[in-house]
Amino acid sequence: TATRAIDPIVARAMDQFLREGPANSSSQHSFGRHALRLLEQSKSSLLECIGATTDGMNAAQVIVTSGGTEANNLAIHAASNSGDGLIIIGAMEHPSIVEASQSKLLCRQPVRMLPATSNGSYDLDRLASWLKDIYFGQDTHRRVALVSLMLANNETGVINDLPAIVQICNRYEVPVHSDIVQAVGKIDFDMRKCGASAVTVAAHKIHGPVGIGALVVSADQKPHPLIVGGGQQLGWRSGTEPVAMVVGMSTALEVAKRCRHDGDYLRVAELRDRFESILLAELPETVINGDPVNRLPQTSNLSFLGVDRQALHIALDLAGVACSTGSACASGSSLPSATLLAMQTGSKRADSALRFSLSRWTTSEQIQQASATIIRLVNKLRNMPREN
């Protein structure tokens, strides 16, 4: 769930293109045509990695962006400009979805927030009820422009049943966008089988370069750009496309797919479970937040009851253990996790929660060292005298 160091295979692929002499893929000279071929090959590879349609008139479109945040902003903006209608988002979505839906510059339509369940998934019965009432004219709204619900949560790692979400929405002719940034490359995902109209991906969660992502949209989606001034990417986003970065993103997805098939993320899940078992055994009143089974292999969200999360975060950072108090994109926020509050965990759990992230490069030795450090510091903070 955290930003990863770039994979050497990815770095070499980018370096090879840069050493050849990068060119503008919109230019008509031979260097530009070469860059365009490489760009299109990389986009096709990306589509194949996420199981999107690649051929013919129904081929999905890859809209290259500066990352997942811009792609999510673009998804909300496009839905808002596609006509009147309610936009439904989840209460546990990434800030780039929540804040985009609240911005009058990006979103002109009314927004409704789907509540979470206590295990960290979404209330699909509520979603079905809302859509049914709107479809049959029993709600103040007459149309739903978009449902945007993430595949897996960026704080707890809990995986939502996206095919079921799409099935419900298809029943009432509602398009679905999903932020799959945290999940892509780590669990199986097939956009065709799932049926989502649009998904957001980013490279830096899978050992790719920082600063590159994409909104992948079905062929029938119409462009409503945030950035204009050139008409690139079929009018979806103007600006010269960063070919080397796109090469890096597609290569990172290819490597992640191979690693997943080789069982690397099963090993990551085993390490995560061992990490949690050690902490739960040694630290009473420690709780796993979210469904302990149906979640991403690399994510652990734990509440150390009675310990201030910010004090523990600082102590762990000084001791060489990197973790977070919530979404890293909620930069500088001292507020408790919106995700945990949406799950109705209560303030005690939210105020003592930290997120730990593993990668396919995490070792058993690192798990042992981190666990020992966490146990020592949690006990130290719990034993400190409290101010009245």
N, C-alpha and C positions, 0 to 999 in steps of 0.2 A: 504493500500500500504506500510505501515511501518512494522517493526518487532514488534511482539505482545508479551505481557506477556504470559507465558505458562498457559494453562488451567489446573486447579486442577485435572480434570478427566484424562487428558493426563499424568500429573506428577504421579498420582497414578498408572496408567497402567505401566509406566516405572519402578516405584519403586517396584512394585510387582515382575517383572521379575528380577530386580537387586538383590532383597532380596532372591530370589530362588537360586542365585548363577549362574551368567552368564557363559556361556560356548561357545566355538568356534563351530559355526554351521557346520563347515566342519569336525569336529571330529567324529569318528565312535562310541564312547562310548555312553552310555544312556543319559548323560547330553548333549552331542553334538547333539544327535538325537532329544532331546526335544527342544533345541534351534532352530534346523532346522525346526521342525514342526511349531513353533511359528513364525519364519521368513516367511515361506511360507504362513501361514494363514494371516499374516499382509500384505504381497504382494498381496494376492488374494483380501483382503478387499480394498486395495488401488485401484486395478483395477476395482472393482465393483463401488467404489465411483466416478470414472471418466468415467464410462460407457465403459470400454475397454473389449475386448474379454477375457474371463477367462478360457474357457474349450477347450480341444482337441488340435489338431495340430496347430490351428490358434490362440491359446492363446497369448496375448501380453506378452512381457517380461519387468520386472521391474529391471532396472539397478540402484542399490543404489549408490548414490554419496554423496559428502560432502556438497552439496547444489545445488541451481539453476545454479550458475556460472559454476561449473564443468560439470553439465549436458549439459548446452549450449555449452561449449567448446567441449565436447565429440560429440555432434550432428554435429558440423561443421567439426571436425576432421574426423569423420566416413564418412561423405559425400565427403570430399576431397580425401579420400583414396579409394572410391568406383569405381574410374575410372575417366577418363577425363570428364570435363564438367563444365559449368558455375554454380556458386552458387549465388542465388539472395537473398539478405536480405533487410530488411526495413530500411529506414532512421531514424526511431524512435526506433530502437531496443535497448534492454538493452546493456550496455557496454560489457558484456560477450559474446554477439554475434558479435558486431561490431569489437571489438579488436581481437577476435579469428579469424575472417575472414581476418584481416589485418596481422596476425602473420604468418611468413613463417614457423615456427615450427609446427603450427597446420593446416594451410590451404595452399595447394599447387596449388589450382585452382584459376582461375580468378573470381572476385567478382563484381557484379553489385548491386547498391543500388536503391531500389524502392522508389520514392518520396512520400511525404505525401500530403494530401489535407489540406486546411485551417481549417477544423473542427477536424483534428487530426486522421483521418482514412487514409487508404492507397489507392493509385490510382489504382484501379483494372482494369480499362480500359487500363492503361499503361502496367500492368502485362500481360493481355491477348494479347496485341499487341506484346510484346516482345516474349512471348512463341510461338505465331503463326509464327512469322518471323523465329525464330530459328528452329522450327519443319519443316517448309517448305523450309529451306535452304536459307533464305533471310537475314541472319545475319552472322557476322564473326564467331560466335560460332555455333557448330553443336549439342550440347547436353546441357541440364540443369541437373545438379546432384542433386540439392536441392533448394527448396524455403523455407526460414525460416522467418515467420512473426508472431508476438505475437498476442495472443487472445485479450489482453487488455493492454493498455499502463501503465507503472509503474509511470508516472508523471501526466498525465491528467486523467487516468482512462477510456479513450475512448475505446469502444469495437469494434473490427474489425469483419467483417462478415467472420468468418473462414470457414463455410460451402461453401460460394461462392468462397473463395480462393481455397479450395480443388477441387471444381467442375471445375474451370478454369484449374487447374494444371492436373487433371485427363484427361482432354480433350487432353493433350499433353504428357501424361505418365510421369509426373514429381512428385516425392515424396514431401510431405510437412511436415516440422517440425514447431511446435509452442511452444513458451514459454507461458505457461498458469499459471505461478506462481502467478500473481496478481489476477487472476480471479477465480481460482479453489476454490471451497467451498463457493463462494459468489454469483455466478450465475450458472444456469443450464449448464452443459457441458456433452456431450456424445461422447466419442472418436469414438465409432462404427458408430454412425449416421453422425458425422462430417467427418470421413474418413481420418483424418491425419495419417501419417505414424509414427510420433514420437511426443511426447510432453514432456515438462519439468515441473516438480512440485517441490515445496519446502515446508517445514513444518512451518517455522517461521513466515509466513504471515497469518497463520490461528491458532494462539495460540498453535503451536507445538514447539518442541525444535529447537534451532539454530544449524546449522552444519549438517543438513541432507536434502537430496533431492533425486530426481530420474529422470532418463531419461526412459520414457516408450516407447518401440518400438514395432512395429508390428512383427509378427512371422517370416516374410521373410527377416528381416534386418540382415546383416552379421556383426560380431564384428570387430571393428578396435579400439583397446584399446589405451588409453592414459597412463594407469598405468599397468605394467606387473610384473609378478613374483609370480605366484600361480595359475592363470587360473580360479579364482572364477568367478561367475556370467556368466557362459557359455563363458568365455574368454573376456567378455566386460570390466571387471575391476577387477584386482587382489587386494587382501587384505582381511583380516578378516572382515566380515560384522558386523556392529554395531547393533545387534539385538534389544537392548533396544531403540535405536534411531528410528529404523524402526517401532517398536511397537508404539512409540510416534507419528510418522508421520501418520500412518494409523488411530490411534485413533483420532488425530486432524481432519483428513478428515471426519471420521464418525460423530464426534460431529458437525463439520461445516455443514455437509449435513442435520443433524437433525434440527439444528438452522435455516438453510435456509428454510426448509419445514415448520417450525413453524412461519415464517414471521419475524425473527430477523433482516434480512437485509433490509426488507421494512421499518422497524423502523429506521435503520441506514440512509437510503436514506432520510427519512423525516427530521431527525436531520441535515443531511448535507445541505438539501435545506433550512432549517430554518437558519442555520449558514450563508449561502450565502445571504439569503434575508436580514438579519440584516445588514451585511456588505455593501451590494449594496445600501441599503436605507440610511445608515449613512455616507458612504464614496463615494463621487462623484469620477468619473474617476477610478472606480474599475471594472475589467473585468474578466469574467470566461473564462479560456483558454480551448478550445476543445468543442466538442458537449455537450451542457448542458443537453441533454436527454439521449443519447445513451452512457452511461458510467457506471462504477462500482459505487455501492452505497456508498462506504466509502471514495471516493477521491474528493478533491476540489483543483483545481489549479487556483490561482487568481493572477492577476497583479494589483498592487497598483501604478498607473501611477504617476511618479514624485518622487517615493521613491526608494532609493537604496535597493535592495533585501538583500544584505549582512548586511547592517546597521540594517534593520528591523529584520532580522533573529537573530542577536546578541541581540538586545533589547528584543525580544520576549523570547528568551532563558533565559535571566536574570530575566524576569518576570514570568517564569514558564510555558510558552507555547512552546511546542516542534513542530517544523515544519522543512521543508527542502527547500533548494534552487534548488533542482533537484533530480536526482537519488542518493540515499544514497550510492550506490555502486561506484559512481564517487568520491571516497573519497578525500576530501581536495581540490577539483577543485574549482577555482574561476571563471571559464568560465560560460557564460550564458548557459541555458539548450539547449542541442542539439536537443531535441524533439521540443521545441518551435521555434527554428530557422528553423528546417525542415518544420514546419507548416507555415513558412513565416509570423510570427506574427509581425516581426519588432523588432529592438533592444530595443525600449522603453518598450514594453511589456515583452520581455525576461529579461531585466535588472531589472524589478520590480516584478518578479513573485516568489511566494512561493507555496509550496505544503503542504496541511493540510490533515491529515488522521484520520478517525474515526474507531472505532471498535464496535463490538456488545456489549461491556461494556461501551461505551460512554453514558453519561447521559445528560439530558436537562440542568441541573445546570452547567455542564462543558461547554456546548455550550454557555450559557449566559456569564459565566465568561471569556471564551476565546475571545468571540466577543467583550466584553467591553474592554479587554486589547488591542486587535488589533486596535480597533477604537482609543483608547487613544494614542497609540504609533504611528500609522500612521499619525494622526493629528499633533502630536508633531514633527515628522520628516519633515512633509510637511511645518511646520511653522518655521523651523530652517533657519536662514540666510544662503544663499549659498555663497560659496567662488567663486570669479571671476577666 
